[in-house]
Amino acid sequence: MAKASQKVLAEANLTVDDMGLVVPLQANLRIIEAVGKKLGAPEQKLFANIERYGNVSAATALVEAVEEGYVKPGANILVPAFGAGLTWSSHLISWGERVKPLGTNDVDLPPCDKSGLELVQSYLAQQRPHQGITD
């Protein structure tokens, strides 16, 4: 994640000092701290919420960072992540002026008795009914 972050910063002609916030994938605290250290990101720019929720995506962490006021209008935000150790990326977001939600939603999601895998398999079966799907 650090190398991907260094690459995207170099391509944008920016440094970690130009970032308002660094919001990495919340895989584990050791990784978050290592990325911050390799980038030279000061602790106050490194957002982590893993101690409250466990392993969540950088996007999920970014939502909380916005809600808690860590994202300032016009800020640059660096969002490094990886997937299953096989893919990695880093995104640079130029945040707009709005940092407050437009409103809230009181809609409840319907209950679900299937796992994520079962939902995906069901969806794929509908998309490709002529092909057998195996685990």
Contacts in CASP RR format, 6 or more apart in sequence:
PFRMAT RR
TARGET T0000
AUTHOR 0000-0000-0000
METHOD contacts of the structure
MODEL  1
MAKASQKVLAEANLTVDDMGLVVPLQANLRIIEAVGKKLGAPEQKLFANI
ERYGNVSAATALVEAVEEGYVKPGANILVPAFGAGLTWSSHLISWGERVK
PLGTNDVDLPPCDKSGLELVQSYLAQQRPHQGITD
1 24 0 8 1.000
1 25 0 8 1.000
1 31 0 8 1.000
1 35 0 8 1.000
1 80 0 8 1.000
1 81 0 8 1.000
1 82 0 8 1.000
1 88 0 8 1.000
1 90 0 8 1.000
2 34 0 8 1.000
2 35 0 8 1.000
2 36 0 8 1.000
2 38 0 8 1.000
2 39 0 8 1.000
2 80 0 8 1.000
3 88 0 8 1.000
4 80 0 8 1.000
4 88 0 8 1.000
4 89 0 8 1.000
4 90 0 8 1.000
5 16 0 8 1.000
5 22 0 8 1.000
5 35 0 8 1.000
5 39 0 8 1.000
5 78 0 8 1.000
5 80 0 8 1.000
5 90 0 8 1.000
6 39 0 8 1.000
7 90 0 8 1.000
8 78 0 8 1.000
8 90 0 8 1.000
8 91 0 8 1.000
8 92 0 8 1.000
9 15 0 8 1.000
9 16 0 8 1.000
9 18 0 8 1.000
9 78 0 8 1.000
9 92 0 8 1.000
12 92 0 8 1.000
14 76 0 8 1.000
14 92 0 8 1.000
16 22 0 8 1.000
16 39 0 8 1.000
16 40 0 8 1.000
16 41 0 8 1.000
16 45 0 8 1.000
16 78 0 8 1.000
18 76 0 8 1.000
19 41 0 8 1.000
19 45 0 8 1.000
19 75 0 8 1.000
19 76 0 8 1.000
19 77 0 8 1.000
19 78 0 8 1.000
20 45 0 8 1.000
20 71 0 8 1.000
20 72 0 8 1.000
20 75 0 8 1.000
20 76 0 8 1.000
20 77 0 8 1.000
21 45 0 8 1.000
21 47 0 8 1.000
21 65 0 8 1.000
21 70 0 8 1.000
21 71 0 8 1.000
21 75 0 8 1.000
21 77 0 8 1.000
21 78 0 8 1.000
22 35 0 8 1.000
22 36 0 8 1.000
22 39 0 8 1.000
22 41 0 8 1.000
22 45 0 8 1.000
22 46 0 8 1.000
22 47 0 8 1.000
22 77 0 8 1.000
22 78 0 8 1.000
22 79 0 8 1.000
22 80 0 8 1.000
23 47 0 8 1.000
23 58 0 8 1.000
23 61 0 8 1.000
23 62 0 8 1.000
23 65 0 8 1.000
23 77 0 8 1.000
23 78 0 8 1.000
23 79 0 8 1.000
24 31 0 8 1.000
24 32 0 8 1.000
24 35 0 8 1.000
24 36 0 8 1.000
24 46 0 8 1.000
24 47 0 8 1.000
24 48 0 8 1.000
24 58 0 8 1.000
24 61 0 8 1.000
24 79 0 8 1.000
24 80 0 8 1.000
24 81 0 8 1.000
25 31 0 8 1.000
25 57 0 8 1.000
25 58 0 8 1.000
25 61 0 8 1.000
25 80 0 8 1.000
25 81 0 8 1.000
25 82 0 8 1.000
25 83 0 8 1.000
26 32 0 8 1.000
26 48 0 8 1.000
26 49 0 8 1.000
26 50 0 8 1.000
26 53 0 8 1.000
26 54 0 8 1.000
26 55 0 8 1.000
26 56 0 8 1.000
26 57 0 8 1.000
26 58 0 8 1.000
26 60 0 8 1.000
26 61 0 8 1.000
27 50 0 8 1.000
27 55 0 8 1.000
27 82 0 8 1.000
28 50 0 8 1.000
28 55 0 8 1.000
29 48 0 8 1.000
29 50 0 8 1.000
29 51 0 8 1.000
32 46 0 8 1.000
32 48 0 8 1.000
32 50 0 8 1.000
33 46 0 8 1.000
35 41 0 8 1.000
35 46 0 8 1.000
35 80 0 8 1.000
36 46 0 8 1.000
39 78 0 8 1.000
47 61 0 8 1.000
47 62 0 8 1.000
47 64 0 8 1.000
47 65 0 8 1.000
47 70 0 8 1.000
48 61 0 8 1.000
49 56 0 8 1.000
49 61 0 8 1.000
49 64 0 8 1.000
50 56 0 8 1.000
53 60 0 8 1.000
57 81 0 8 1.000
58 79 0 8 1.000
58 80 0 8 1.000
58 81 0 8 1.000
59 79 0 8 1.000
62 71 0 8 1.000
62 77 0 8 1.000
62 79 0 8 1.000
65 71 0 8 1.000
66 99 0 8 1.000
66 101 0 8 1.000
67 101 0 8 1.000
69 99 0 8 1.000
71 77 0 8 1.000
71 95 0 8 1.000
71 99 0 8 1.000
72 95 0 8 1.000
72 99 0 8 1.000
73 95 0 8 1.000
73 96 0 8 1.000
73 97 0 8 1.000
73 98 0 8 1.000
73 99 0 8 1.000
74 94 0 8 1.000
74 95 0 8 1.000
74 96 0 8 1.000
74 97 0 8 1.000
75 95 0 8 1.000
76 92 0 8 1.000
76 93 0 8 1.000
76 94 0 8 1.000
76 95 0 8 1.000
77 92 0 8 1.000
77 93 0 8 1.000
77 95 0 8 1.000
78 90 0 8 1.000
78 91 0 8 1.000
78 92 0 8 1.000
78 93 0 8 1.000
79 90 0 8 1.000
79 91 0 8 1.000
79 92 0 8 1.000
79 93 0 8 1.000
80 88 0 8 1.000
80 89 0 8 1.000
80 90 0 8 1.000
80 91 0 8 1.000
81 88 0 8 1.000
81 89 0 8 1.000
81 90 0 8 1.000
81 91 0 8 1.000
82 88 0 8 1.000
82 89 0 8 1.000
112 119 0 8 1.000
114 122 0 8 1.000
121 133 0 8 1.000
124 133 0 8 1.000
125 132 0 8 1.000
125 133 0 8 1.000
END
